[in-house]
Amino acid sequence: MLGMSALATVASFAQSKGFAEPLHQSDSVSRFMSVSKILVPHQLNPVVGHRIYVALNDVEENFDNTIHAIHNFIVKTASVDVEHLMPALTDEKLQNSALKIISAWYSGVVHGKSGDHVIAFEDALMYKVSSDVMTIPSYTTGYHL
């Protein structure tokens, strides 16, 4: 039988590798992830996606309605990627929301009027695109003996 610390270690590992999903993903979060997959051409971590959704829902008024509108626009225009979607998305509010979603995935931060919500550091996509040639920066100091 595993002890509590062993279970915490397994859960932490699973989450860090993207294996752990929220226990229940609502229709709103599922719709957000579908929109995100069109806007961001990378493998997306569902746990990070849930956190981004919650933060954006907190800082942007009527965010669920906006996601629903973007989703409907994607279906209506049969947009398959961000290169086709963004030029066709002429509604400024929807376009700004789409840009916020893209920014949140790449930076790991959701910007709001009352401050910034840090969602992810290691899982921010800006580090994934260059991970084969660059180490994720760390703010720890190295000790030399």
C-alpha positions as CSV (number, residue, x, y, z in Angstrom):
1,M,0.0,0.0,0.0
2,L,1.4,3.4,-0.9
3,G,1.9,6.1,1.7
4,M,0.5,9.6,1.4
5,S,3.9,11.0,0.3
6,A,4.2,8.4,-2.4
7,L,0.7,9.2,-3.7
8,A,1.5,12.9,-3.8
9,T,4.7,12.1,-5.7
10,V,2.8,10.0,-8.3
11,A,0.1,12.7,-8.6
12,S,2.7,15.4,-9.0
13,F,4.6,13.4,-11.7
14,A,1.3,12.6,-13.6
15,Q,0.3,16.3,-13.5
16,S,3.7,17.5,-14.7
17,K,3.7,15.0,-17.6
18,G,0.1,16.1,-18.6
19,F,-1.5,12.8,-17.6
20,A,-3.7,14.3,-14.9
21,E,-6.9,15.9,-16.2
22,P,-9.4,17.7,-14.1
23,L,-11.8,15.2,-12.6
24,H,-14.8,16.7,-14.5
25,Q,-14.3,18.8,-17.5
26,S,-17.4,21.0,-18.1
27,D,-18.9,21.7,-21.5
28,S,-17.4,25.2,-21.2
29,V,-13.9,23.9,-20.5
30,S,-14.2,21.4,-23.3
31,R,-15.4,24.1,-25.7
32,F,-12.4,26.3,-24.6
33,M,-10.0,23.4,-25.3
34,S,-11.5,22.9,-28.7
35,V,-11.1,26.6,-29.5
36,S,-7.5,26.5,-28.1
37,K,-6.6,23.6,-30.3
38,I,-7.4,25.7,-33.4
39,L,-5.7,28.8,-32.0
40,V,-2.5,27.1,-30.7
41,P,-0.9,24.4,-32.9
42,H,0.7,22.4,-30.1
43,Q,-0.1,19.5,-27.9
44,L,-2.0,21.2,-25.1
45,N,-2.0,20.2,-21.4
46,P,-5.6,19.8,-20.2
47,V,-4.7,20.8,-16.7
48,V,-3.0,24.0,-17.8
49,G,-6.0,24.6,-20.1
50,H,-8.4,24.3,-17.2
51,R,-6.3,26.8,-15.2
52,I,-6.2,29.2,-18.2
53,Y,-9.9,28.9,-18.7
54,V,-10.6,29.7,-15.0
55,A,-8.3,32.7,-15.0
56,L,-9.7,34.1,-18.3
57,N,-13.2,33.5,-17.1
58,D,-12.3,35.5,-13.9
59,V,-10.8,38.5,-15.8
60,E,-13.0,38.7,-18.9
61,E,-16.7,39.5,-18.6
62,N,-19.0,37.0,-20.3
63,F,-16.0,34.8,-21.3
64,D,-18.2,31.7,-21.7
65,N,-20.4,33.6,-24.2
66,T,-17.2,34.7,-26.1
67,I,-15.8,31.2,-26.2
68,H,-19.2,29.9,-27.5
69,A,-19.2,32.6,-30.2
70,I,-15.7,31.8,-31.3
71,H,-16.5,28.1,-31.3
72,N,-19.6,28.7,-33.4
73,F,-17.6,30.9,-35.8
74,I,-15.0,28.1,-36.2
75,V,-17.7,25.6,-37.0
76,K,-19.5,28.0,-39.4
77,T,-16.3,28.9,-41.3
78,A,-14.8,25.4,-41.1
79,S,-11.6,27.0,-39.9
80,V,-8.9,24.3,-39.3
81,D,-6.1,26.4,-37.9
82,V,-5.2,29.8,-36.6
83,E,-3.9,31.0,-40.0
84,H,-7.4,30.6,-41.5
85,L,-9.3,31.7,-38.4
86,M,-7.7,35.0,-37.5
87,P,-8.1,36.8,-40.8
88,A,-11.7,35.7,-41.0
89,L,-12.5,36.7,-37.4
90,T,-13.4,40.4,-38.0
91,D,-15.4,40.9,-34.7
92,E,-12.9,42.9,-32.6
93,K,-14.0,41.6,-29.3
94,L,-13.8,38.0,-30.5
95,Q,-10.4,38.6,-32.1
96,N,-9.1,40.2,-28.9
97,S,-10.3,37.3,-26.8
98,A,-8.6,34.8,-29.3
99,L,-5.4,36.8,-28.9
100,K,-5.7,36.6,-25.1
101,I,-6.1,32.8,-25.3
102,I,-3.0,32.5,-27.5
103,S,-1.0,34.8,-25.3
104,A,-2.0,32.8,-22.2
105,W,-0.9,29.5,-23.7
106,Y,2.4,30.8,-24.8
107,S,3.3,33.0,-21.9
108,G,1.7,31.0,-19.1
109,V,0.2,34.3,-17.8
110,V,-3.3,35.7,-17.9
111,H,-3.3,39.5,-17.7
112,G,-6.2,41.2,-15.9
113,K,-7.1,44.7,-14.7
114,S,-6.5,43.7,-11.1
115,G,-3.2,42.0,-11.9
116,D,-1.6,39.0,-13.6
117,H,-2.5,35.4,-13.0
118,V,0.5,33.1,-13.4
119,I,-0.8,29.8,-14.7
120,A,2.3,27.9,-15.8
121,F,6.0,28.4,-16.1
122,E,7.6,25.2,-17.2
123,D,4.5,24.3,-19.3
124,A,4.3,27.7,-21.1
125,L,4.5,27.0,-24.8
126,M,7.1,29.8,-25.4
127,Y,9.6,27.4,-24.0
128,K,8.4,24.3,-25.9
129,V,9.1,25.7,-29.3
130,S,12.8,26.1,-28.5
131,S,13.2,23.3,-26.0
132,D,15.5,21.3,-28.4
133,V,18.1,24.1,-28.3
134,M,17.4,26.1,-25.1
135,T,17.0,25.2,-21.4
136,I,14.0,26.7,-19.6
137,P,15.4,29.6,-17.6
138,S,15.6,29.2,-13.8
139,Y,15.7,31.8,-11.1
140,T,17.7,29.6,-8.8
141,T,21.3,30.4,-8.1
142,G,23.9,27.8,-8.7
143,Y,26.4,27.0,-6.0
144,H,29.9,26.1,-7.0
145,L,32.2,24.3,-4.6
